[in-house]
Amino acid sequence: MAIKNELSILTKAEQLDLYSPPLLSLEQQRLYFTPNEIELTELKSIRLRNHRCYFIALLGYFKSKPVILSPSFNLIFDDMQFISTQVQGGKGIRPFSINKMQRDRIYQRILRLLNYQKWDESLHFAPLYEHLVMVGKAWLEPRYLFDAAAEYLATHRIAIPKYTVLQKLISRVIQQVKKALNNKLRIHVSSELHGFLNTIIDDKDGLSLSQLRAGAKSVMVTELKKELTVYHQLQPYTRQIDNAVKGLALSSKNQQHFGEMVDYYGSKLKRFKRPQQHLWLLCFLTQRIRQSLERLADGFIHHIRKQQEAAHAFAQQAVFDSWRSAADNVTKAAELLHLFVDDSIDDNQPFATVRQQALSVMNNQDIETLCLYLKKQKRTVEEYQWQYYDDQNGLIEQLLRPVFLCLECQAGKGSEALVTQLKTTKTELLAGNRGLTLSGTKTHVKQRFLPLTPLLMVSDVLWSPVLPA
């Protein structure tokens, strides 16, 4: 694949900032370039004034950041003038050059004064490598490893080596951790799951990587149906995916880091080797399944509330309309009553014929409403709410009920009975029961659960829950 061999850790600007002399303010110059008594004693052993000024500059830079630098005079001109006039108490200093041997001797003095060591690969590589392998098991992100290396070097008072040295070291650490994870993958990924992951990556028939990365953009019905389709395709492999990730013993940071690689590379994921693809995709799917359930839960709550509000509004209006309609139909009651005294109707005529004549005057529902009106009664709001839910049967069967069956409930304080009821309901729905059992007698549980029952029934006819006597 067309990827650079060098690991990218720091940007060019960050590299320049780390491996260049710091830009110091006047206060910082006074802080870093004013020697203490021990440093003054060391300073007196340097014969040439130019070298003394250069020593003070390098000593101050090393205090600022423990990096061995080789700056030219022109690069540190302002600091050299400050040291010459303010610290050494003389005139300005003219440009001069120092060779590598002289600079090395100056740094030997600095390292001895500050109790630091220069990076020695034969001594320091192995312990730092082992430390970073342990760190990498927590988070295998290159910049995090670089910062961990810098912290380790500072703790052990070792000067930070060249950037390329740390690049190679961190690259080897990443390779080692990934190699160990690849060995675990062979053990914990079944052949069935292996084939499923390959199908996603190769974009064959079934679930594609683009579908997984897209997800529901809102709680609109069409978007939630897409999300439900994705979840149903992932659901048969959920347990295998969870077991595989648990077998890898990944930290939460590494799970997040590896999962983000799928979004970062997108379709370019195909360029990587299979073990790398599988590792990243497993972590991505773990997050994606959780994300899918969260989206479905949010959508379910949104539509449940929306349906309940709409049903209540419909029922209130329907009660008003039916009462007004009954009042308007009072005059027709006379026509209905006249059927009982109509001489033109033979006493031997079947009642069905008489009823048909009555229904030609008013329909069945209007007659029932009129009877309630005459008895000064009204249809209950609940009756019309059920009528509304009956009209919404398509949404309930195609979206809300399947989403409910996907969700898992956990009890918080005070909601244990409600969660137990929801689990019972889910079990009965999966078993195809034609009625739901509402266990327990606590009023608050019934009040919180009953508004959901119209949305969870299993047949085309909406059934009431079966309450214990």
ROMAR-192279 format. One record per atom (N, C-alpha, C, CB): x negated, y negated, z. Coordinates in steps of 0.001 Angstrom, whole numbers, plus 500000, padded with zeros to 6 digits. Glycine has a CB too. Example, Ala and Ser with C-alpha at 12.3 -4.5 7.8 and 13.67 -1.06 7.14 Angstrom:
% ROMAR-192279
486810505690507800/487700504500507800/486800503300507800/488692504473509046/487150502250507080/486330501060507140/487100499970507870/485916500598505725/
This chain:
% ROMAR-192279
499172501191500000/500000500000500000/499132498752500000/500940499998501205/499660497670499464/498876496450499304/498927495623500579/499386495627498110/498199496092501598/498145495366502857/496679495158503227/498910496130503986/496335493987503739/494957493685504080/494457494641505159/494825492229504547/493169495030505040/492575495893506043/492400495160507372/491236496422505553/492123493854507295/491926493080508509/493263492821509203/491222491755508190/493263493055510508/494466492815511301/494611491320511561/494416493602512638/495784490800511298/496037489380511537/496522489195512975/497083488817510520/495732488485513768/496079488249515173/496277486759515425/494983488809516110/495232485987515156/495293484540515323/495409483859513971/494059484025516076/496086482752513938/496123481950512716/494770481270512532/497274480895512767/494534480731511346/493283480023511077/493089478875512068/493265479488509632/494166478159512349/494084477033513285/493734477513514695/495414476257513307/494306478652515106/494017479194516439/492585479690516538/494981480330516774/492093480308515458/490694480745515438/489755479548515566/490388481524514144/490053478507514806/489216477304514837/489240476665516221/489687476292513778/490394476669516842/490526476073518171/489726476846519215/491995476017518580/489723478193519105/489028479023520092/487518478997519911/489522480451520011/487068479053518667/485634479208518393/484965477901517959/485429480259517320/485552476778518327/484954475462518078/484844474713519398/485793474644517047/483941473739519490/483843472944520718/485169472247521011/482708471904520602/485590472217522267/486872471577522598/486792470060522450/487296471938524029/487913469444522138/488001467987522089/488391467505523480/489034467503521002/487449466855524163/487642466492525563/487989465018525716/486396466817526367/488893464746526630/489190463359526993/488073462837527897/490582463247527704/488112461555528229/487086460963529094/487076461641530461/487323459449529254/488256461911531018/488335462582532318/487756463987532242/489786462639532806/488043464690531150/487513466046530981/486004466027530780/488190466741529794/485496465029530061/484040464904529906/483368464751531265/483689463702529003/483929463912532117/483360463726533451/483444465010534273/484080462587534180/484540465745534106/484728466985534864/483738468062534433/486157467497534695/483635468298533129/482834469416532628/481344469096532485/483371469856531298/481003467842532283/479605467495531993/478847466959533209/479556466469530887/479483466875534365/478783466433535575/478245467656536306/479727465601536506/476921467861536329/476349469076536935/476367469019538462/474913469281536448/476493470195539091/476383470288540548/474909470470540938/477250471468541098/474639470677542208/473252470737542677/472493471909542064/473215470840544195/473145473073541990/472473474247541421/472168474015539953/473336475515541592/473125473434539244/472928473157537817/471865472086537608/474248472718537170/471774471101538512/470734470075538416/469346470679538588/470962468985539464/469255471642539492/467965472324539691/467557473058538425/468042473313540877/468523473744537788/468238474445536530/467893473443535438/469442475314536098/468552472316535444/468340471295534418/466916470741534467/469350470159534588/466376470595535682/465022470037535829/463952470949535249/464722469776537293/464282472240535089/463287473169534537/463198473098533019/463613474586534954/464099472334532389/464065472152530930/463243470902530638/465523472032530321/462199471069529857/461228469996529656/461757468885528770/459966470551529060/462327469207527601/462739468194526632/464103467605526995/462780468794525221/464210466268526911/465457465572527237/466582465972526289/465248464059527187/466273466105524995/467292466520524021/467892467870524397/466688466589522606/467008468788524816/467465470131525182/468285470094526470/466266471082525345/467926469158527382/468716469021528612/470141468557528286/468036468022529587/470249467594527381/471579467110526971/472381468225526297/471444465902526011/471704468986525460/472375470085524751/472809471161525744/471442470695523669/471966471432526746/472291472400527792/473561471977528540/471109472546528777/473629470680528917/474809470185529639/476068470327528779/474611468706530053/475937470049527464/477088470160526559/477583471601526477/476719469651525153/476648472540526247/477047473952526129/477587474487527449/475858474808525670/477012474036528563/477499474457529875/478942473978530088/476577473911530996/479220472729529730/480575472197529874/481571472907528980/480589470720529568/481167473216527748/482061473931526829/482372475331527358/481430474022525421/481343475978527937/481551477338528442/482472477326529659/480202477994528801/482382476277530474/483315476153531604/484743475977531096/482920474962532512/484885475257529974/486199475022529386/486791476307528831/486109473972528285/485958477097528148/486390478399527615/485147479265527443/487169478242526245/485165480496527960/483960481337527977/483627481946526610/484132482448528990/483272481087525673/482921481511524319/481537480971523998/483976481016523271/480685481800523398/479343481360522998/479449480661521649/478341482566522926/479092479369521633/479225478531520440/477850478177519884/480018477246520762/477851477740518650/476604477242518033/476911475959517270/475969478318517075/477309474908517982/477725473678517303/476532472851516818/478588472837518235/476715472202515698/475693471276515197/475793469953515954/475854471045513662/474756469162515874/474742467874516582/475880466972516105/473388467165516380/476084466930514803/477124466051514251/478515466422514758/477104466105512726/478722467720515003/480039468179515445/480342467720516872/480124469705515357/479299467570517688/479496467192519100/478844465840519395/478913468279520041/478784464981518394/478085463698518507/478601462869519687/478237462901517210/479922462721519814/480489461876520876/480140462411522260/482012461780520727/480241463731522424/479908464326523721/478425464154524046/480279465816523735/477577464297523044/476135464139523263/475803462702523667/475348464529521992/476461461733523058/476223460336523427/476698460077524858/476940459381522440/477845460662525231/478351460500526600/477363461093527602/479740461170526754/476871462290527325/475925462956528230/474636462153528353/475612464381527735/474149461657527224/472879460925527227/472980459628528016/472437460625525798/474082458911527858/474201457595528497/474809457660529895/475038456683527633/475839458487530095/476570458496531359/476035459517532362/478022458771531096/475550460657531862/475074461716532759/473569461611532981/475425463099532191/472815461482531887/471361461406531980/470873459988532290/470736461894530684/471740459011532120/471385457647532481/470359457006531579/470888457621533856/470473457229530305/469535456622529360/470266455997528200/468541457652528852/469514455796527124/470102455246525918/470767456362525117/469035454525525071/471335455981523976/471922456976523098/470881457960522597/472604456306521930/471342459060522043/470449460123521591/470512460255520079/470810461458522260/469364460499519473/469298460647518024/469596462101517633/467905460211517494/470072462312516400/470330463686515948/469072464548515987/470897463675514533/469268465819516347/468169466791516349/468772468166516080/467372466771517718/467950469128515841/468417470495515574/467782471459516557/468093470920514123/468503472555516818/468015473608517715/468137474932516983/468813473635519072/467081475720517032/467130477010516342/467826478057517204/465711477481515977/468058479230516623/468826480281517301/468127480754518576/469046481470516356/466823480880518536/466094481363519709/466237480390520878/464610481569519370/466112479089520581/466262478082521635/467680478087522209/465921476686521089/468682478242521320/470073478273521779/470319479499522646/471041478264520582/469757480630522263/469927481856523046/469340481700524445/469270483042522331/468182481048524549/467564480845525857/468422479929526735/466155480256525694/469010478904526100/469910478018526853/471118478790527369/470374476837525975/471685479665526532/472855480443526957/472500481462528028/473478481153525763/471258481951528011/470831482851529084/470881482138530434/469406483381528813/470455480888530434/470511480088531658/471971479874532100/469807478721531440/472833479542531121/474250479278531426/474927480526531983/474996478792530164/474705481662531348/475330482911531793/474856483287533192/475022484050530808/473579483065533461/473042483371534789/473642482443535847/471506483251534788/473761481161535513/474331480186536453/475782480502536800/474239478782535869/476566480878535793/478006481101535975/478351482562536249/478756480631534749/477308483388536391/477497484818536693/478339485516535621/478165484985538070/478027485242534370/478689485868533223/477718486781532489/479247484796532260/478296487689531677/477494488550530813/477827488261529359/477733490042531142/476841488416528516/477095488334527084/477686489662526621/475789487994526295/478590489606525645/479217490829525130/478163491792524614/480220490498524013/478207493025525140/477304494095524707/478180495290524343/476242494469525834/478248495598523066/479165496648522606/478885497983523263/479078496798521106/477628498303523493/477277499598524085/477771499713525527/475762499805524037/477930498569526217/478365498589527611/479856498287527777/477559497594528408/480347497386526967/481677496827527225/482784497363526319/481620495352527085/482434497939525177/483464498361524222/484373499437524813/482814498880522937/483773500520525334/484562501671525799/485533501306526921/483635502774526274/485082500621527990/486054500288529048/487169499349528586/485335499658530215/486819498370527733/487864497467527229/488824498218526313/487236496272526476/488310499133525516/489141499944524620/490147500769525427/488257500876523750/489675501432526473/490561502248527309/491622501378527989/489743503016528370/491200500200528437/492153499278529073/493239498853528087/491421498033529620/492847498531526863/493823498063525871/494741499190525407/493102497455524666/494256500425525406/495131501556525073/496253501657526104/494322502888525015/495912501468527376/496937501479528424/497900500306528248/496283501427529821/497356499140527926/498202497960527698/499103498183526492/497335496695527492/498549498810525444/499303499058524218/500499499964524430/498407499657523182/500442500812525432/501586501670525730/502752500854526291/501183502769526723/502427499687526829/503477498784527319/503992497889526205/502952497926528475/503068497384525375/503464496507524257/502344496492523224/503777495049524756/502611497061522065/501588497206521024/501651496045520038/501762498542520278/501780494848520548/501824493661519701/500425493054519655/502874492623520227/499848492803518463/498447492379518355/498095491166519203/498128492078516932/498922490138519201/498588488937519972/498601489229521471/499571487802519648/499536490067521894/499584490439523305/498319491192523700/500829491293523597/497851492091522827/496611492827523091/495415491881523123/496395493918522027/495410490892522240/494313489917522215/494271489140523534/494474488940521015/495432488697523996/495495487963525264/495087488858526433/496913487406525494/495483490142526367/495094491085527420/493584491303527416/495824492430527240/492989491344526218/491533491486526112/490830490270526702/491112491680524643/491332489075526390/490735487844526926/490842487807528449/491419486602526316/491977488271528968/492159488301530422/491201489299531069/493614488660530775/491040490466530435/490112491480530949/488687490935530970/490180492766530094/488271490290529885/486912489749529791/486682488674530853/486659489169528386/487695487832531077/487560486782532094/487457487386533492/488751485810532026/488263488420533758/488237489072535070/486882489711535342/489340490130535164/486290490323534300/484991490993534442/483827490073534100/484939492226533558/484133488790533899/483120487757533643/482209488141532486/482284487509534898/482866488402531356/482178488716530099/482580487656529085/482532490169529581/481613487100528389/481904486080527381/482726486682526245/480596485467526833/483679485905525717/484521486374524610/483659486541523361/485699485381524339/483671487728522747/482843487946521550/483466487326520305/482627489439521324/482851487578519163/483355487047517896/484759487582517605/482397487408516743/485490486839516817/486863487214516461/486899488552515732/487506486128515590/485942488784514843/485923490040514079/485719491243514994/484817490002513013/484958491055516076/484738492145517038/486063492531517694/483697491728518122/486823491527518127/488115491802518759/489130492333517753/488658490541519426/489045491870516515/489918492394515453/489749493897515300/489622491697514114/488499494318515160/488210495745514966/488613496553516193/486717495957514665/488342496011517363/488688496711518600/490196496908518712/488166495937519818/490954495849518496/492415495934518618/492999496818517519/493047494528518557/492419496793516337/492872497684515250/492724499139515658/492076497416513949/491592499470516268/491368500853516713/492335501233517828/489918501038517191/492619500295518705/493579500559519785/494957500864519205/493659499353520755/495399500047518262/496713500242517639/496769501583516917/497025499096516655/495698501926516203/495650503212515501/495735504372516483/494366503322514667/495041504258517610/495036505334518595/496418505534519215/494011505042519686/497065504431519595/498397504534520211/499402505090519206/498869503150520733/499322504626517960/500245505118516931/499992506588516619/500114504284515652/498731506999516645/498405508408516399/499038509288517470/496872508619516367/498955508847518732/499571509608519823/501091509658519664/499202508990521186/501690508545519236/503138508511519027/503551509397517858/503606507075518784/502738509430516806/503039510284515652/503033511756516046/502028510039514522/502107512134516928/502063513519517406/503330513856518193/500811513749518283/503812512898518976/505059513117519721/506261513184518779/505266511999520757/506210512392517700/507313512401516736/507518513789516148/507051511392515615/506427514451515832/506528515798515238/507240516760516184/505124516345514892/507100516518517477/507698517412518472/509171517080518706/506928517327519795/509483515802518789/510806515380519259/511807515064518149/510657514181520124/511367514950516901/512296514663515799/512650515969515099/511677513641514784/513922516354515158/514378517593514529/514372517458513012/515786517964515024/514452518575512332/514474518554510865/515729517846510354/514407519991510301/516845517994511076/518086517319510682/517935515803510786/519263517795511558/517383515340511907/517168513901512096/516116513385511125/516744513600513544/515112514190510865/514067513829509891/514695513560508523/512998514959509782/515594514437508110/516270514257506822/517169513033506805/517085515483506486/517848512774507925/518728511595508016/517925510305507891/519507511602509348/516783510237508562/515927509044508489/515405508837507073/514748509161509472/515031509932506420/514540509826505035/515637509325504097/514016511190504544/516871509768504342/517998509324503503/518194507815503602/519296510050503912/518079507287504816/518224505834505012/517112505085504296/518216505480506516/515872505542504474/514716504842503892/514742504914502374/513402505436504420/515078506090501840/515078506280500384/516323505710499724/514962507754500052/517283505241500558/518503504606500046/519287505555499146/518157503328499277/519401506809499590/520179507795498846/521645507672499247/519651509238499105/522466508658498813/523891508632499142/524067508599500660/524622509862498533/524931507722501126/525174507616502557/524803506248503079/524403508679503304/524300506222504288/523983504968504962/522681504388504420/523882505180506481/522719503118504027/521529502469503467/520928501503504479/521875501726502159/519671501166504249/518974500232505128/519615498842505081/517495500144504740/520078498453503906/520718497133503772/522014497076504577/521004496816502285/522787498179504606/524007498229505423/523678498070506906/524759499555505188/522629498765507330/522239498719508732/521805497323509148/521123499708508999/521076496662508269/520534495343508608/521600494246508538/519380494999507672/522672494509507792/523698493473507608/524551493314508868/524598493815506401/525379494294509175/526225494218510356/527390493256510196/525406493814511536/528296493296511167/529477492424511145/529063490986511430/530536492898512179/529552490082510591/529214488661510755/530253487923511594/529085487990509390/531388488565511858/532447487932512643/533353489031513184/533262486898511784/534450488635513843/535418489612514361/536605489762513417/535908489194515756/536433489330512171/537480489535511174/537696491035510968/537110488839509830/538914491406510618/539259492823510458/538361493505509437/540720492969510040/538117492856508293/537281493462507247/535863493699507745/537252492571505999/535321492743508499/533960492877509017/533879493992510056/533486491551509626/534887494082510914/534887495128511939/535052496517511324/536002494873512954/535794496605510231/535933497896509549/534596498349508975/536987497806508429/533825497398508429/532480497728507936/531601498224509085/531828496495507254/531689497532510216/530887497910511387/531304499281511898/531028496861512508/532591499550511864/533101500845512306/532600501960511392/534638500836512343/532548501688510093/532032502669509131/530573502995509425/532176502143507691/529778501957509698/528361502155510027/528228502987511299/527640500792510199/529019502651512315/528926503381513579/529306504850513403/529827502732514634/530351505124512633/530770506510512422/529697507316511699/532074506552511628/528904506657510838/527824507359510151/526631507597511073/527382506571508923/526455506719512052/525354506880513008/525719507818514155/524946505525513566/527006507849514497/527450508536515707/527023510012515798/528938508454515791/527065510801514706/526649512204514832/525184512382515232/526890512915513533/524364511356515012/522929511459515296/522523510675516540/522129510968514103/523503510083517216/523183509212518350/522408509943519434/524454508631518939/522874511116519810/522210511866520881/520794512268520476/523026513115521244/520621512695519220/519283513073518757/518342511869518743/519359513694517355/518859510716518317/518038509496518294/517616509119519707/518809508325517637/518567509153520651/518250508810522043/517219509767522625/519518508827522901/517390511059522366/516451512053522892/515057511874522300/516959513465522605/515003511550521001/513703511347520350/512980510145520946/513882511155518832/513704509043521137/513083507830521700/512664508071523150/514060506623521620/513479508803523910/513094509135525285/511853510016525302/514249509837526015/511768510939524352/510596511808524263/509323511046523953/510815512859523215/509447509944523231/508274509120522913/507798508323524124/508593508166521760/508658508197525146/508314507470526378/507846506051526078/507226508221527154/508587505365525229/508229503998524848/508705503002525899/508828503648523476/507929501961526094/508372500866526953/509457500076526224/507176499941527346/510211499288526969/511263498480526344/510670497466525369/512093497755527416/509489496928525695/508832495965524803/508415496625523496/507607495346525490/507874497843523575/507465498534522349/508675498937521518/506627499770522686/509754499350522181/510980499646521433/511439498423520654/512095500120522382/511437497284521320/511851496043520664/510887495676519539/511935494897521687/509583495786519808/508561495413518818/508661496288517572/507149495528519430/508753497614517760/508834498521516609/510147498329515855/508696499985517066/511237498111516595/512524497888515941/512528496640515082/513617497794516969/511835495600515534/511780494345514774/511028494503513458/511124493257515609/510180495513513367/509417495727512133/510330496065510952/508394496849512334/511465496708511228/512404497064510156/512986495805509528/513540497968510695/513404494875510364/513916493599509843/512805492786509188/514569492781510969/511602492862509738/510482492062509226/510078492516507820/509273492160510180/509971493827507621/509522494338506322/510673494594505357/508738495615506516/511872494889505872/513023495100504998/512795496236504015/513342493831504244/513041495977502742/512881497004501706/511427497433501536/513420496494500378/510477496601501989/509054496946501884/508661498052502858/508194495713502135/509608498461503689/509353499553504628/508936500826503896/510596499822505481/509392500968502655/509077502166501868/507583502300501586/509841502141500557/506827501207501707/505402501248501389/504574501940502473/504886499844501177/505160502084503659/504408502666504763/504530504194504762/504899502093506103/503663504819505528/503691506277505640/504914506707506453/502384506806506297/505332507956506219/506558508462506849/506556508343508376/506760509905506466/505496508765509075/505543508650510542/505781507222511019/504252509166511140/505137506274510331/505327504863510686/506776504440510449/504369503963509870/507328504846509312/508721504522508986/509668505091510039/509090505065507590/509451506362510383/510341507030511329/510274506386512710/509991508511511428/509069506042513156/508906505412514467/509671504094514522/507414505177514776/509454503254513543/510127501946513516/511638502100513378/509585501090512364/512065503037512515/513497503200512266/514217503761513488/513723504113511063/513586504679514209/514202505218515425/514453504110516450/513309506313516038/513462503256516638/513619502144517586/514675501162517089/512272501414517799/514692500932515788/515692500031515208/517095500600515389/515404499791513713/517260501903515144/518581502526515261/519073502518516706/518540503963514730/518163502693517656/518553502618519070/519170501263519380/517338502870519987/518515500206518896/519039498850519096/520312498632518282/517978497799518711/520331499194517072/521466498972516162/522740499624516686/521145499516514767/522620500808517271/523790501495517831/524354500680518991/523419502932518303/523467500197519846/523904499361520972/524561498081520457/522708499017521895/523941497492519448/524487496264518863/525849496514518227/523519495692517820/525988497661517559/527250497997516910/528369498137517936/527108499290516103/528082498810519040/529093498972520088/529471497625520706/528583499925521179/528486496752520858/528781495418521405/529682494632520457/527474494635521663/529391494718519158/530225494011518177/531635494577518150/529601494095516779/531744495905518196/533066496532518186/533841496186519456/532935498058518044/533148496169520589/533817495824521852/534311494381521822/532861496033523049/533472493482521327/533890492073521226/535096491928520297/532722491195520716/535045492635519160/536157492581518217/537422493187518786/535790493285516941/537273494296519522/538424494962520139/539107494026521139/537984496271520842/538315493418522005/538873492496523004/539567491322522320/537764491980523951/538918490797521278/539498489657520557/540860490012519966/538549489191519441/540938491159519290/542190491516518612/543258491989519595/541931492602517574/542855492636520695/543829493015521724/544506491760522280/543141493819522869/543679490788522625/544240489538523166/545108488833522123/543108488594523637/544631488843520892/545376488187519821/546725488867519609/544564488196518516/546738490218519624/547983490955519438/548937490727520608/547696492449519275/548393490712521814/549249490497522982/549878489103522958/548444490688524274/549077488109522605/549605486738522532/550664486624521434/548460485728522274/550376487241520276/551322487176519163/552607487927519498/550690487752517888/552472489087520170/553657489868520544/554520489104521540/553243491225521139/553870488443522483/554627487670523475/555363486507522808/553687487141524580/554670485811521918/555303484679521218/556458485156520347/554268483928520355/556235486287519649/557291486857518808/558502487237519651/556769488088518045/558249487875520801/559348488345521646/560150487177522214/558809489212522787/559450486139522645/560153484972523187/561061484340522129/559144483931523708/560532484212520921/561328483625519839/562479484544519454/560447483341518613/562188485860519439/563225486826519052/564372486843520053/562627488229518927/564046486741521347/565097486698522376/565987485479522166/564476486671523799/565351484349521899/566118483119521672/566990483236520425/565172481913521540/566368483759519343/567114483873518084/568283484842518213/566186484328516955/568044485975518905/569121486971519036/570276486420519877/568579488275519672/569961485665520909/571010485073521759/571819484042520975/570388484414523016/571095483247520184/571791482245519368/572629482928518292/570781481270518719/572075484001517698/572813484730516661/574073485366517241/571921485811516020/573942485892518459/575107486510519103/576199485475519343/574703487175520434/575779484278519755/576760483206519973/577458482846518675/576083481961520567/576683482843517577/577276482525516274/578219483623515796/576181482302515237/577995484862516273/578774486005515788/579989486315516659/577892487226515710/580237485472517659/581380485744518547/582680485816517759/581489484663519636/582815484960516757/584061484948515974/584260486260515233/584058483783514975/583134486932514906/583258488206514194/583708489324515121/581934488580513543/583616489073516431/584067490107517376/585543490402517178/583806489670518832/586292489372516786/587731489566516550/587955490552515427/588419488231516221/587144490467514377/587289491400513253/586996492824513702/586353491007512091/585997492966514569/585669494308515057/586801494860515925/584349494284515855/587331494034516805/588415494484517674/589681494786516871/588709493427518744/589897494054515777/591087494256514955/591110495648514331/591158493195513863/589942496244514152/589883497598513578/590633498601514444/588425498046513411/590707498324515764/591372499267516659/592900499161516584/590910499035518089/593413498048516047/594879497870515977/595355497734514537/595311496631516781/594446498007513592/594776497863512168/595679499030511750/593471497820511286/596952498718511371/597906499764510992/597518500450509693/599298499180510862/596659499792508914/596284500403507629/595300501555507807/595678499353506704/594753501678509000/593799502767509255/594563503933509852/592638502311510211/594505505049509169/595203506261509605/594549506784510878/595187507351508490/595390507260511823/594844507800513078/593999509043512844/595973508128514047/594263509737511767/593501510959511469/592205510675510683/594377511930510676/591959509403510386/590758509065509609/589516509292510483/590818507576509099/588445509863509917/587219510123510698/586642508824511265/586158510831509819/586050508945512489/585461507766513137/584307507203512317/584974508118514548/583606508072511592/582469507611510786/582916506585509760/581788508793510083/584125506785509224/584640505838508226/584925504485508869/585920506391507561/585504504546510081/585795503303510806/584493502573511145/586600503598512101/583484503359511555/582204502727511912/581582502052510704/581229503763512494/581708502675509532/581170502056508319/581850500718508043/581343502995507115/583157500646508313/583867499372508128/583360498320509122/585395499574508296/583069498798510365/582553497865511379/581174497345510985/582485498551512761/580338498247510447/578976497842510048/578986496937508826/578120499072509761/580113496970508072/580210496049506937/580468494620507414/581328496495505976/580989494516508636/581218493188509225/579927492663509856/582354493245510286/579241493522510637/577975493163511301/577070494386511308/578219492641512766/575782494161511255/574878495317511305/574761495835512737/573478494944510753/574146496985512865/574092497690514139/573422496855515238/573352499003513967/572259496234514887/571520495460515895/572312494236516342/570155495024515342/573002493578515388/573801492401515753/574969492777516660/574325491704514494/575540493972516406/576643494431517265/576139494664518688/577280495732516699/574957495315518802/574389495565520132/574104494245520848/573093496405520021/573520493298520105/573212491988520696/574486491277521132/572435491111519695/575541491380520303/576818490744520639/577413491354521904/577810490878519470/577307492680522026/577816493339523236/577079492837524483/577669494874523114/575740492709524356/574965492194525482/575369490763525811/573465492262525175/575625489989524766/576021488587524953/577351488505525691/576122487859523593/578300489338525264/579621489323525894/579541489776527345/580594490216525120/578532490633527646/578343491079529036/577384490165529794/577817492519529064/577020489015529102/576087488044529666/574733488693529985/576683487413530932/574280489539529096/572966490164529203/572143489813527962/573094491709529366/570815489979528085/569916489730526958/569021490943526738/569061488461527203/568543491066525506/567492492052525243/566232491604525995/567214492202523689/565493492542526521/564284492195527269/563160491800526316/563839493371528159/562259490994526851/561086490588526070/560276491819525665/560202489601526878/560183492806526580/559384494001526297/559899494745525068/559386494934527505/561200494785524871/561757495471523700/561250494843522408/563292495434523734/561243493530522370/560776492848521157/559253492945521007/561205491372521181/558549493005522138/557105493210522043/556799494557521393/556452493128523437/557525495585521796/557328496897521185/557700496858519706/558160497966521917/558719496112519378/559094495976517968/557954495328517175/560393495139517828/557321494312517780/556195493647517098/555042494633516904/555713492406517909/554717495395517952/553625496364517840/553924497410516768/553380497050519190/555215497776516667/555618498743515644/555322498202514252/557114499082515776/555537496900514072/555258496280512770/553759496204512486/555864494877512714/552937496219513548/551476496121513398/550811497495513396/550885495266514522/551563498520513091/551046499881513209/549823500126512334/552125500870512853/549749499462511172/548604499655510277/547310499199510919/548819498907508972/547318498013511513/546126497491512194/545745498377513369/546362496050512676/546745498840514095/546474499671515265/545818500988514862/547767499942516036/546387501652513864/545874502968513475/544539502888512746/546882503675512599/544367501859511914/543172501784511078/541984501138511779/543481501023509827/542230500312512808/541108499611513436/541073499757514952/541163498154513083/542116499303515632/542035499187517084/541877500531517781/543260498497517606/542664501536517347/542554502840517991/541206503505517709/543683503744517528/540707503522516446/539374504088516203/538269503372516976/539062504041514726/538384502047517106/537376501304517873/537432501707519341/537588499777517727/538639501811519894/538791502214521292/538140503571521546/540273502263521677/538278504488520602/537712505826520775/536189505824520708/538266506762519721/535597504760520152/534133504652520088/533539504124521385/533723503747518936/534335503403522155/533798502660523295/533684503528524539/534670501456523592/532656503242525332/532468503872526628/532642502800527700/531064504562526731/533366503148528760/533647502181529820/532856502531531075/535159502135530132/532335501509531721/531671501672533007/532386500810534033/530164501297532918/532552501365535226/533345500689536253/532513499674537013/533937501702537223/533070498472537135/532518497483538042/533285497528539344/532565496072537427/532919496644540257/533583496639541556/535061496295541398/532900495642542507/535926497176541894/537358496934541846/538047497445540595/537607495496541971/537280497982539617/537901498439538365/537753499944538163/537289497704537179/537417500667539238/537180502109539111/538419502854538621/536732502684540447/539590502516539183/540826503215538805/541192502937537354/541982502797539724/541009501697536925/541329501332535544/540425502071534565/541198499815535345/539124502148534871/538185502839533986/538494504329533940/536734502611534447/538872504911535077/539274506322535102/540473506550534190/539609506770536542/541448505626534239/542626505736533380/542246505629531906/543648504653533739/541356504694531575/540938504529530178/540240505784529661/540006503315530038/539423506415530508/538743507651530101/539753508779529892/537694508065531157/540760508841530773/541818509846530616/542570509626529308/542800509798531810/542888508376529029/543602508031527793/542789508422526569/543919506530527752/541497508139526603/540632508473525473/540608509981525236/539207507950525715/540511510749526322/540509512210526205/541808512710525590/540295512859527578/542930512141526017/544232512573525501/544410512183524038/545360511971526340/543913511015523665/544006510596522259/543194511513521367/543529509148522092/541989511865521814/541133512760521029/541757514147520913/539735512861521664/542522514534521945/543189515837521919/544470515809521100/543498516294523331/544915514614520676/546115514500519846/547406514539520617/546131515579518845/547369514200521915/548601514194522706/549582513151522176/548287513922524186/550872513466522221/551903512559521693/552382511564522749/553092513364521167/551907511707523958/552231510752525015/551021510554525886/553432511228525855/550967509481526628/549835509185527488/550253509288528936/549267507796527189/549369509845529757/549626509980531182/549008508811531916/549078511311531720/549819508110532692/549300507022533513/549176507541534930/550220505753533449/547955507885535312/547736508498536617/547689507440537707/546443509314536617/548022507853538915/547962506927540041/549205506075540137/546748506044539928/549332505405541250/550534504591541465/550204503145541796/551371505184542578/548927502771541691/548558501395542026/549152500429541016/547028501237542077/549858499455541511/550557498505540639/549593497734539759/551380497535541467/548454497304540338/547537496467539556/546928497239538397/546429495916540448/546767498571538558/546242499386537455/547264499457536334/545878500811537942/548534499673536696/549593499732535685/549719498402534951/550937500106536334/549659497319535711/549808496004535090/548683495719534099/549845494917536160/547468496176534411/546323495898533537/546253496863532367/545028495963534328/546788498082532552/546677499081531493/547856499065530531/546549500447532097/549053498824531027/550249498915530190/550214498027528949/551447498564531003/549663496811528990/549609496016527760/548800496665526646/549035494668528059/547938497635527001/547136498295525968/547862499461525329/545833498775526551/548833500034526018/549412501288525550/550023501227524161/550442501731526503/550683500154523751/551228500141522390/550138500217521327/552058498891522177/548936499817521684/547861499755520701/547082501059520619/546922498619521032/547445502039521448/546645503253521516/547429504519521198/546043503376522872/548711504389520840/549524505576520597/549026506353519384/550984505186520403/549362507643519340/548756508525518359/549613508820517142/548404509787519005/550893508501517164/551733508858516025/552308507610515382/552861509803516456/553009507806514283/553608506671513592/554674506004514452/554209507117512262/555317506786515319/556276506215516265/555505505866517527/557466507211516572/555647504646518023/554912504224519205/555607504771520447/554801502678519269/554847505591521196/555426506258522354/555091505494523626/554925507706522452/556000505567524597/555733504975525907/554824505909526698/557059504704526683/554048505359527646/553202506223528462/554036507115529368/552240505388529295/553500508302529657/554190509248530534/553764508948531959/553873510737530147/554652508378532755/554337508017534130/554739509149535064/555044506706534530/553940509386536107/554327510430537064/555548509999537858/553164510754538018/556353510949538226/557583510645538974/557236510130540367/558492511899539076/
